[in-house]
Amino acid sequence: MDPFVKNLKIGFLGAGNMTQTIVKGWLEQQVLPANHVYCTNRSEAKLQKFVDQTGINGMSSNEELIDVCDVVILAMKPQDLLLAVEEVQPCFKPDQVILSLAAGIPIRAIQKNLNASVRIARLMPNTPLKIGEGVMGYATSKEAEDLKALIESLFNPIALTVEANEGETFEALTVGAASGVGFVFELMIYWQEWLEEHNFEPQVAREMTVQTFLGAAMLAQKEESTQLEQLLAKVTSKKGVTAAGLQSMRELEIERGLRYSFEKAVMRDKELAK
Ligand SMILES: NC(=O)c1ccc[n+]([C@@H]2O[C@H](COP(=O)([O-])OP(=O)(O)OC[C@H]3O[C@@H](n4cnc5c(N)ncnc54)[C@H](OP(=O)(O)O)[C@@H]3O)[C@@H](O)[C@H]2O)c1
């Protein structure tokens, strides 16, 4: 257990999917003990079930949780966040740490409603976190750069933790890693459908598709010092089958289409941040 985090009390406002994923990951990896994790939720039954499953502390109000915890994680949906923070604004203590999971809400928007000495960082997880294969992006404000070590200690054991400055880089992280999971599923659907059109049963087509994506990703991970271009070259013999497909992909400008889609997603992220 990292001595830096093992004595901290960490509280989640909201016991939804992302909170449950993170807490289960921490408990599995023994990042901190269950009795150092606190949680509230708007509806009581969900919180009770989560407490029963994990042994963490269920709290009856956000005010009470903020009073007890060193680190408060804002884990409600973005549309609920600003109002919730406004309601408990006077409860935050100077130097308390706030980590926000809310997609699309910039640090300054949260800071506006809070005591200036509170230190805030933003987190951007993606869904494979659920199986210990996620990316956890984060950004800190200039005044909260000392939070980097804390965030890395908390999330390195359960995810690939990546820092990004707020703005263009954080938007790219959101689109590349969080929306990116959705884009990969879209590609997998095309794969599976094409295989089904060529006489494979849906289940077999699905398994083959998953195994192909998984195999390629794991090979790239295992051979981490080999550039992706070199891995591609290794599976492509001159004038062979793969080469013919790749040539067509390039003629059809698949890369341009994907880049265009990424930029559209970035534009939507900017709109939501407003
Ligand atoms: N899931 C992802 O893959 C993902 C990825 C990136 C970022 N995020 C971010 O993570 C955050 C949580 O997402 P999620 O998928 O976990 O959402 P979720 O499952 O809907 O969980 C949100 C929880 O917050 C509770 N809540 C709402 N207002 C509250 C308040 N004032 N005080 C205490 N609890 C309150 C809700 O209670 P009820 O039981 O009453 O609804 C709900 O259980 C969001 O901001 C989202 O943008 C999620």
The ligand as a Gaussian input file, in Angstrom:
#p B3LYP/6-31G(d) Opt

LIG

0 1
 N      -19.248000       6.030000     -16.971000
 C      -18.235000       6.405000     -17.743000
 O      -17.741000       5.673000     -18.587000
 C      -17.646000       7.789000     -17.588000
 C      -16.563000       8.156000     -18.403000
 C      -16.017000       9.406000     -18.236000
 C      -16.535000      10.276000     -17.280000
 N      -17.601000       9.882000     -16.509000
 C      -18.147000      10.837000     -15.545000
 O      -18.338000      10.207000     -14.280000
 C      -19.452000      10.813000     -13.633000
 C      -20.344000       9.734000     -13.122000
 O      -20.824000       8.980000     -14.219000
 P      -21.574000       7.612000     -13.980000
 O      -21.615000       6.917000     -15.282000
 O      -20.993000       6.923000     -12.805000
 O      -23.034000       8.176000     -13.611000
 P      -24.201000       7.463000     -12.760000
 O      -24.063000       5.998000     -12.802000
 O      -25.481000       8.106000     -13.190000
 O      -23.882000       7.929000     -11.267000
 C      -24.110000       9.211000     -10.768000
 C      -24.632000       9.051000      -9.344000
 O      -24.664000      10.328000      -8.717000
 C      -25.788000      10.344000      -7.843000
 N      -26.111000      11.742000      -7.533000
 C      -26.680000      12.688000      -8.313000
 N      -26.740000      13.869000      -7.678000
 C      -26.177000      13.674000      -6.457000
 C      -25.933000      14.518000      -5.342000
 N      -26.282000      15.826000      -5.341000
 N      -25.338000      13.980000      -4.264000
 C      -24.981000      12.655000      -4.226000
 N      -25.183000      11.806000      -5.256000
 C      -25.775000      12.316000      -6.354000
 C      -26.852000       9.614000      -8.606000
 O      -27.844000       9.143000      -7.713000
 P      -29.197000       8.393000      -8.198000
 O      -29.027000       6.970000      -7.754000
 O      -30.306000       9.080000      -7.478000
 O      -29.312000       8.571000      -9.678000
 C      -26.057000       8.485000      -9.288000
 O      -26.023000       7.298000      -8.501000
 C      -20.150000      11.719000     -14.650000
 O      -19.890000      13.071000     -14.334000
 C      -19.523000      11.335000     -15.970000
 O      -19.388000      12.458000     -16.828000
 C      -18.156000       8.662000     -16.646000

